[in-house]
Amino acid sequence: MNPVLTDTARVLVTTTSSDGIVVKIPGTQYQLAFLPQCPQCAFVAGERVHARFRATALKMHHPKAGGIFVEPSEGHPRNVQGRVIATDTRANMVLADVVVPMWITMPQGQAASEFATGDLVNFSMQSGSTIERVR
């Protein structure tokens, strides 16, 4: 049986403000803040939503060891480590499991083709990671 590839996660919206949307990741202590992908996208506190997450890496690395994490565990994500789920070489993006599936745009000078499914990756993110409601 082949696993189903998904680039979305079901999360709980805890707060909405001009600083962004804060979501709780079920089964974890993470409460992460993201900017809405589109300004007219409505998020309501207390609502569970399916969402797609996007970010841009400052520089992506192949760490030798470690697990999946996001730092800080509350607020806007900055330092992230996870496993590659898929790559999109045309768009120069990597889909990684970093507590939630997240599309990561590669920085200038780096190619998504440098990474393969299953690779452990570590990177710092540019400010402005986004959330998009999908259902």
C-alpha positions as CSV (number, residue, x, y, z in Angstrom):
1,M,0.0,0.0,0.0
2,N,1.4,3.4,-0.9
3,P,1.1,6.2,1.6
4,V,-1.0,9.2,0.7
5,L,1.0,12.4,0.2
6,T,-0.5,15.5,1.8
7,D,0.7,19.0,2.0
8,T,-1.9,20.1,4.6
9,A,-2.5,19.8,8.3
10,R,-5.5,20.1,10.5
11,V,-4.9,22.7,13.2
12,L,-6.8,24.6,15.8
13,V,-6.9,28.4,15.4
14,T,-6.3,29.9,18.8
15,T,-6.0,33.6,18.1
16,T,-6.2,36.0,15.2
17,S,-4.7,39.5,15.2
18,S,-2.8,42.0,13.1
19,D,0.3,40.0,13.9
20,G,-1.1,36.9,12.3
21,I,-2.9,33.7,12.9
22,V,-1.8,31.5,15.9
23,V,-2.5,27.8,15.5
24,K,-2.1,24.9,17.9
25,I,-0.7,21.8,16.4
26,P,-2.7,18.8,17.8
27,G,-0.7,16.4,19.9
28,T,2.0,18.9,20.6
29,Q,2.7,22.0,22.7
30,Y,3.4,24.1,19.6
31,Q,1.5,27.3,19.1
32,L,2.8,28.8,15.9
33,A,2.1,32.2,14.3
34,F,1.7,32.7,10.6
35,L,0.6,35.5,8.3
36,P,-2.5,34.7,6.3
37,Q,-1.7,33.8,2.6
38,C,-4.5,36.2,1.5
39,P,-5.7,39.2,3.5
40,Q,-9.4,38.3,2.9
41,C,-8.9,34.7,4.2
42,A,-11.1,34.4,7.3
43,F,-9.9,32.5,10.3
44,V,-11.9,32.3,13.5
45,A,-10.5,31.6,16.9
46,G,-11.6,28.2,18.2
47,E,-12.1,26.8,14.7
48,R,-10.3,23.7,13.4
49,V,-9.1,24.1,9.8
50,H,-7.2,22.3,7.2
51,A,-4.3,24.5,6.2
52,R,-1.3,24.7,4.0
53,F,1.9,26.3,5.3
54,R,4.7,28.1,3.2
55,A,8.0,29.6,4.1
56,T,11.3,30.7,2.6
57,A,14.6,29.3,3.8
58,L,17.6,31.6,4.4
59,K,19.9,28.6,3.9
60,M,19.1,24.8,4.0
61,H,21.5,22.3,5.4
62,H,21.8,18.5,5.7
63,P,22.3,17.9,9.5
64,K,24.0,14.7,10.7
65,A,21.4,13.9,13.3
66,G,18.4,15.1,15.2
67,G,14.6,15.1,15.1
68,I,11.8,17.2,13.9
69,F,11.3,20.6,15.6
70,V,10.4,24.2,15.2
71,E,11.9,27.0,17.4
72,P,10.5,28.8,19.1
73,S,7.6,26.6,20.1
74,E,5.4,29.6,20.4
75,G,5.3,32.5,18.0
76,H,6.7,32.9,14.5
77,P,8.9,30.0,13.4
78,R,12.6,30.8,13.0
79,N,14.7,27.6,13.2
80,V,13.3,24.4,11.8
81,Q,14.3,20.8,11.2
82,G,12.4,18.1,9.5
83,R,12.3,15.4,6.8
84,V,11.8,16.0,3.1
85,I,8.4,14.6,1.9
86,A,8.7,15.7,-1.7
87,T,10.5,18.2,-4.0
88,D,9.3,20.5,-6.7
89,T,12.3,21.2,-8.8
90,R,10.5,23.5,-11.3
91,A,9.3,25.8,-8.5
92,N,12.5,25.2,-6.5
93,M,10.6,24.2,-3.4
94,V,10.8,21.4,-0.9
95,L,7.8,19.9,1.0
96,A,9.1,19.0,4.5
97,D,7.5,17.5,7.6
98,V,8.5,20.1,10.2
99,V,5.8,19.4,12.8
100,V,3.3,20.2,10.0
101,P,3.9,19.7,6.3
102,M,5.4,22.9,4.9
103,W,6.4,24.1,1.5
104,I,9.8,25.7,1.7
105,T,11.0,28.0,-1.1
106,M,14.8,27.5,-1.5
107,P,17.0,30.6,-1.2
108,Q,18.8,32.1,-4.1
109,G,21.9,29.9,-4.9
110,Q,20.4,26.7,-3.6
111,A,18.4,24.1,-5.6
112,A,15.6,21.8,-4.4
113,S,17.3,19.1,-6.4
114,E,20.1,19.0,-3.7
115,F,17.5,17.3,-1.4
116,A,15.8,14.0,-1.7
117,T,12.7,12.4,-0.1
118,G,13.6,11.2,3.4
119,D,16.5,13.7,3.8
120,L,16.8,15.4,7.2
121,V,17.0,19.2,6.6
122,N,17.7,22.1,8.9
123,F,17.2,25.8,8.1
124,S,16.4,29.2,9.4
125,M,13.3,30.8,7.9
126,Q,12.8,34.3,6.5
127,S,10.1,36.3,8.3
128,G,6.7,36.1,6.8
129,S,5.8,32.4,6.8
130,T,2.2,32.0,5.7
131,I,-0.9,29.9,6.4
132,E,-3.6,29.2,3.7
133,R,-7.0,27.8,4.6
134,V,-7.8,24.9,2.2
135,R,-11.1,23.6,3.5
